[in-house]
Amino acid sequence: MTTLNLRAEDKREMLSKHQTVAQFTGISYHQCRGLTSLCPDKCGESGDLASFHILKYVAYEKPGQYGDEQQKDYQFLVQDNMKKLKVSPELKAKIDGLQPNAYVLLDWQHDYVTKGGSKFPERTVIQLKPISREEAAKAVGGADKLPKAESLQNSKPAGIQPTPFGK
C-alpha cells in the first residue's frame, strides 16, 4: 500500500488504482438525495455529472482489502449546481471538449484520506485523454468489440444515479 504523508497528521493511502479505455456517455444533471438540511441545493453534491462506460481495463491495482473493484461504468461530479468546480480547470476543459461516445484513456485512484482529524474516501481522476476510434479498437482487441452508440444510451451507470434537473 502506498501512503503519502501531507502533514504529520494528514495522509493519503492508495486503496485501488484503475487504468482504463472508456467511452464518454455524456454529462447529466445529478441531484443529491442526502438527508442533511443543505441537500439537495446547497450541499455541493448536486450538479453536472460526467459518465463513462468502461470498455477495457489496461491496469488495475488493489493492494488491500478496501479498494474499489473493477468497474463497468465510472462517474464523477464536474461542478456543483452553484457552478463551483469539483475537478481541476484543466480536467473541466477536457470534459467540455468531449462529444458523447468519444473514446478516452481514463485513469483514477481510490484513496483513503486522513486530513485535519477527518477520514474519508476520495476518488481522483489521474488521466483523461481523448483517443481515436482506431486507438480504442486496438486497445480493446478489435473494432467488433466496441459498443454501438445506441447500446450505451440504454445502459444505466453504477453508483450515483443522475436525475433530470427540477425533479
N, C-alpha and C positions, 0 to 999 in steps of 0.2 A: 504494500500500500504506500502511495506517495503522500507525504504530509508536507505542506508548505507553511512555515511559520510567518505570520504577518507581524504581530506584536507578541510579547511574551504570552499573553492570554488569548491571542487570536490565532486560529489555524484553519487550514483547508485540507481535507482528506479526500482523495480521489476514490470514489466508490465504483464508478464504471466509466468507460470511455468508448464512444461509438463513432466509427468512421463509415460513412455510407454513400451509396449512389441513390439519389432520390428524385422524385418528380414533384414540383411545386403544384399544389392543388388550388392555391389562391388565398386571399385574405377574406375573412368573415368577421362579423361583429360577435364578440363573446360577452355575455352578461354574467357577472359574478352572482352566484347563488348562495353566498355566505350568509351567515345569520348575525353579523355584527350591526351596530347602529349605523355604520358608514356604508354598508352594502345596499344596493349594488352601485350607487352613483359616486361615492366619494372614497371608496376603499383602495382604489388604484388597481383593482383586478378585473375590471370590465374594460373592453376596448377591442382594438384590431388584432386579430389572431392569425398568424401565418401558419398554414398547414402544408405538410409534405407527406407523400406516400413513399415509404422505403422500398426500393427495388432490390437492393443487394447490400449486404454488409461487406466492406472491404477489410475492416479490422474491428475487433471487439475485445475489450479487457474488462474483467470484473474480478479484481484481486481478493475481494472479501465476500461476505455473505449478503450485504445490504445494497449493493448497486442495482440499478435498473437492468432488467432482462433486455434482450434484443427486441426491438420494436418493429411493428408493421407500419406505423404512422408516427409522426412527430409534429408537435405544435408548440408555439411559444407566442407570448404576447409581445407585440411590436411597440405599441403605445397604448396608454390607457384612454379612457373616454374624455379625459381633460387634456389630451394631446401631449402628455408627458411621456417621453421615450422610455421604454423598458429595455432597449438594446442600445448599442453604440450608434452614433450618427452614421458611421461607415456601413454597419450592417443594415440599418434602415434604408440607406441609399441603394444597396444591393437588392434588397427585397422590392423596393419601388421599381427597380429595373427589370424585374422578372414578369414574364407573361404566364398565365395559367398553363400548366402542362410542361413548363420548362424543366430541363434536366439540370441537376446540380450535384456537386460533391458537398455533402452536409455532414459535418462532424460536430459532436457536442460531448460535454463531460458532465457527469453527475457527481457533485461534491457534497460532502458534509462539512458545513462551515460553523466554526465557533468564533463569535465576534461580540465583544462587549458584554460577555456573560450570556448571550443568546446562542442557541444551537438550532440550525435549520438546514434543510437540503437546498441545493442550488444547482440548476441545470443551465450551463453556459454554452452557447454556440461558439465553437472554436473556428470553424471554417464554413463559409457558404460561397461556393464558386460555380458559376454557370458553366455548363459543358454542352457540347453539341449532341444531337441525337446519335450521331455516329460514335462519339466517345462513350455515350451511355450504353449503346448496344454492345460495344466492345467490352465494357466493364461488366455487363451482366451476362455475357455469353451469347449474344446474337440479337438481332432486331426482333425476332419472333418472341423473345422473352420480355419485350417492352409492352406495357399495358396500352390498350386502346384508350383514347381520351374519354369516351363515354363510360368505360368501366370505372374510372376514377370518380366520376360525378355521382355514382351510386354508392360509393364506399363511405362509411362513417368512421372518422378518425377516432383513435383511442384517446383516453384522457379527457381533457377539457372539451365539453360539447358546446360549440358555438350556437347562439340563438339570434334570431333576427332582431335588429335594433327596435326598441319600442314595445317588445313583448314582455 
